[in-house]
Amino acid sequence: MKQHLAKTRAAVRRHLVLTVTTGVVLLAVVAAGAAEFTARSVIRDHVTKAAPGLGEDVTVGVAGDWALWDLAHGSIPRLDISSDDARVGRLPQVRVRARLDDVRLGDGAAVGATHAEVTASTQSLATAIRTAVPAVSVSAVTTDPARGTILAAVGPGGAGQLTLRPVLADGRVTLAVDGLTVFGRSVPTSRLGMGEGGFGAEPGAPKEYPLGLKATSVRVQPDGLDVALTGGPAPLAGV
């Protein structure tokens, strides 16, 4: 009987030790998870301050397993950024996929290199045209990849066709006016209340893209416009 009671007490003690140990481990895991989540939130805040044009719905992925470790050391080997609601120049609601290498926080915050792909849909292009020329109605925007042009049906009933061509110069992309026709006849763009040339940067807009980015290529696609950008070492402004 005594032997049985001794075995029972030993089993109870082992169970209690196991229960306490498991509880401590779970608390440690929860605390570590909360700290990791906080670290990733802090890193995301740094990125959105440096590039506010990325919009509200930004996803920031940290390469490796522990953002907390990277944040504590003020050095992050790589960040992967994704946004479907960014703004680039006059283009709103564009999709951005970017990679930041060798990110350093704290004093002298900087990024070693940045690579980004920007996709602007035909809807985004239509909005940009309406914003640039508010008096002009834009009923539809299509593209002609073979010619590298963007076609906007403008004016009452879409009777006019405004042809734009993306131009890459000095690391920026602008939309140059290739021509305007109404009922098939060429007319000056002043008929739409706009001058010759095209849609440059908005008044008061920064002259440079964020994170030291410069456009390296632009392609007209069936569903919109693709722009590739790269940047060398650049400060993380606002961090």
BAVO-624954 format. One line per field, with one value per residue (C-alpha): residue number from 1; x, y, z. Coordinates in steps of 0.02 Angstrom, whole numbers, padded with zeros to 5 digits. Layout:
BAVO-624954
pos = [NUM ...]
X = [X ...]
Y = [Y ...]
Z = [Z ...]
end
This chain:
BAVO-624954
pos = [1 2 3 4 5 6 7 8 9 10 11 12 13 14 15 16 17 18 19 20 21 22 23 24 25 26 27 28 29 30 31 32 33 34 35 36 37 38 39 40 41 42 43 44 45 46 47 48 49 50 51 52 53 54 55 56 57 58 59 60 61 62 63 64 65 66 67 68 69 70 71 72 73 74 75 76 77 78 79 80 81 82 83 84 85 86 87 88 89 90 91 92 93 94 95 96 97 98 99 100 101 102 103 104 105 106 107 108 109 110 111 112 113 114 115 116 117 118 119 120 121 122 123 124 125 126 127 128 129 130 131 132 133 134 135 136 137 138 139 140 141 142 143 144 145 146 147 148 149 150 151 152 153 154 155 156 157 158 159 160 161 162 163 164 165 166 167 168 169 170 171 172 173 174 175 176 177 178 179 180 181 182 183 184 185 186 187 188 189 190 191 192 193 194 195 196 197 198 199 200 201 202 203 204 205 206 207 208 209 210 211 212 213 214 215 216 217 218 219 220 221 222 223 224 225 226 227 228 229 230 231 232 233 234 235 236 237 238 239]
X = [00000 00139 00231 00075 00052 00234 00215 00055 00141 00288 00170 00076 00239 00296 00127 00138 00316 00264 00113 00214 00352 00227 00143 00310 00355 00186 00204 00378 00315 00171 00287 00412 00272 00206 00381 00408 00242 00288 00459 00379 00255 00398 00490 00332 00311 00490 00456 00291 00371 00513 00393 00220 00163 00150 -00023 -00110 -00120 00065 00138 00320 00406 00570 00692 00746 00658 00679 00633 00660 00843 00867 00781 00885 01044 00978 01020 00900 00974 00817 00639 00504 00369 00199 00061 -00091 -00139 00019 00041 00185 00189 00017 -00030 -00143 -00189 -00040 00032 00209 00323 00490 00645 00757 00931 01047 00927 01006 00904 00946 01071 01112 00965 00989 00956 01096 00995 00813 00726 00543 00412 00263 00105 -00024 -00190 -00290 -00408 -00260 -00209 -00386 -00388 -00220 -00285 -00444 -00340 -00220 -00361 -00516 -00621 -00600 -00714 -00627 -00742 -00614 -00427 -00347 -00169 -00079 00076 00136 00147 00190 00046 -00101 -00268 -00399 -00576 -00612 -00743 -00932 -00975 -00791 -00786 -00605 -00453 -00304 -00146 -00011 00162 00262 00431 00578 00699 00813 00751 00568 00419 00301 00158 00188 00045 00063 -00094 -00278 -00413 -00599 -00706 -00544 -00478 -00321 -00351 -00239 -00240 -00292 -00468 -00463 -00398 -00221 -00061 00060 00182 00109 00078 00230 00246 00110 00147 00236 00273 00447 00570 00638 00556 00572 00714 00829 00733 00752 00650 00753 00620 00438 00329 00152 00056 -00119 -00187 -00086 00090 00240 00385 00546 00647 00813 00905 01079 01127 01001 00951 00788 00709 00587 00653]
Y = [00000 00122 00080 00116 00285 00329 00291 00395 00544 00531 00526 00679 00774 00731 00787 00952 00983 00944 01058 01203 01179 01174 01332 01423 01370 01427 01596 01614 01571 01694 01831 01798 01799 01965 02041 01978 02052 02218 02216 02187 02328 02446 02399 02426 02599 02643 02594 02688 02846 02835 02803 02872 02848 02661 02690 02617 02434 02392 02221 02213 02045 02020 01895 01769 01710 01847 02028 02060 02012 02120 02268 02252 02260 02399 02301 02206 02105 02113 02179 02128 02259 02238 02365 02370 02548 02648 02812 02846 03021 03055 02871 02818 02643 02558 02391 02394 02247 02301 02228 02328 02260 02303 02412 02506 02593 02717 02858 02870 02759 02702 02566 02486 02447 02444 02355 02387 02337 02455 02406 02538 02474 02560 02620 02701 02784 02848 02924 03008 03088 03149 03224 03310 03380 03392 03474 03323 03173 03006 02862 02725 02691 02552 02513 02468 02368 02349 02538 02571 02692 02725 02771 02871 02898 03078 03211 03194 03015 02972 03053 03105 02992 03053 02955 02956 02881 02843 02927 02878 03020 03063 02915 02968 02916 03044 03028 03127 03174 03087 03162 03200 03158 03198 03094 03035 03210 03277 03428 03527 03472 03647 03591 03489 03632 03565 03623 03528 03408 03291 03252 03289 03287 03369 03544 03535 03349 03288 03289 03119 02953 02890 02778 02844 02749 02788 02713 02600 02534 02561 02443 02459 02300 02243 02287 02442 02502 02416 02517 02445 02549 02527 02628 02625 02676 02803 02878 02826 02996 03016 02867]
Z = [00000 00049 -00112 -00213 -00126 -00159 -00342 -00349 -00266 -00386 -00535 -00470 -00446 -00623 -00691 -00596 -00656 -00835 -00822 -00751 -00880 -01022 -00958 -00947 -01123 -01191 -01105 -01178 -01353 -01339 -01277 -01416 -01545 -01480 -01483 -01661 -01717 -01638 -01723 -01892 -01860 -01817 -01977 -02079 -02001 -02049 -02230 -02245 -02172 -02298 -02443 -02401 -02580 -02548 -02476 -02325 -02374 -02371 -02335 -02279 -02271 -02179 -02255 -02125 -01970 -01839 -01873 -01687 -01702 -01856 -01775 -01616 -01721 -01832 -01990 -02103 -02248 -02355 -02354 -02478 -02501 -02581 -02610 -02724 -02679 -02710 -02801 -02921 -02994 -03066 -03068 -02923 -02863 -02942 -02891 -02821 -02786 -02715 -02636 -02518 -02483 -02338 -02239 -02094 -01960 -01824 -01853 -02037 -02088 -02267 -02394 -02495 -02652 -02708 -02852 -02892 -03018 -03040 -03134 -03179 -03246 -03382 -03243 -03156 -03319 -03347 -03172 -03204 -03364 -03278 -03137 -03256 -03365 -03255 -03391 -03505 -03491 -03514 -03556 -03584 -03593 -03695 -03745 -03905 -03851 -04031 -04051 -03870 -03849 -03734 -03812 -03716 -03780 -03729 -03748 -03768 -03811 -03826 -03998 -03974 -03961 -03863 -03897 -03764 -03765 -03607 -03609 -03500 -03466 -03321 -03221 -03228 -03333 -03409 -03532 -03692 -03809 -03976 -04051 -04036 -04161 -04160 -04277 -04356 -04393 -04310 -04198 -04079 -03898 -03848 -03893 -03734 -03630 -03623 -03705 -03814 -03735 -03607 -03426 -03322 -03135 -03032 -02968 -02802 -02820 -02770 -02914 -02864 -02830 -02650 -02591 -02726 -02861 -03045 -03185 -03297 -03416 -03463 -03563 -03629 -03591 -03646 -03473 -03433 -03402 -03322 -03252 -03181 -03058 -02969 -02840 -02767 -02591 -02526 -02358 -02278 -02261 -02118 -02018]
end
